[in-house]
Amino acid sequence: YPQPVTPVMTQPKKKSKAKIVFAVIFIILAAIVVISLIVNASKTVEHGTINGNVYTNESIGIKFTKPEEWNFLSDEELVEFNNGSISAEGFSDLASTLKEIESVYEMSAQSPLGNNIIVQLGYIPNSSSYSAEDFLNEFADQLESESLLTDYNIGKITKREIAGEQFSTLDATTVKSYVTAHQRVCARKHGNYIVIFIMTAFSQEDLDAMENMITVP
């Protein structure tokens, strides 16, 4: 009968300290990546609620309190505002809907004079390689392309704290029919999503006041 093979025990080779440190760092970095993916996957978005003058969206951590004379768009009006890309029922499962249409205007409120705010939500399949600054740069390019029709003065991307979160922001102004319109676009990553505020006002003071209407729920 064939003899069983006896495994030969060998002494483990000594690893250099540098290799050990590198291995530990690699494991830590890998763990950070995994944790980041889990955290991103756990974040979601939902349709906000309106109660009187207050819009609240707990999923993205914001509350917007409008002045008495302003109006919110209804869900039916939001469907039209989104050019029919979303149905009224689609707002009930907004996270799933966004994976199909990628972007939606989630809330809009407007004053009788035309000052307005829009909350836009976007889905980013490859979220790790796309930043809020990338979105704002694309937005600035779009404004530049429209400068043939309207002359925009576009500022630089800055950081602002809104409702306890850091947002990348871009300000732009344009003059039309002797009226100056001020626009501020604020964006931040939220897991695999991006949260965007688009604010338009006809004075810098009104624009800053509108931003202050956004608070923590």
Salt bridges, closest charged atoms under 4 A:
ASP75 OD1 - HIS47 NE2 2.92
GLU106 OE2 - HIS47 ND1 2.12
GLU133 OE2 - LYS159 NZ 2.74
ASP171 OD1 - ARG184 NE 2.86
ASP208 OD1 - ARG184 NH1 3.16
GLU211 OE1 - ARG160 NE 3.00
GLU211 OE1 - ARG184 NH1 2.77
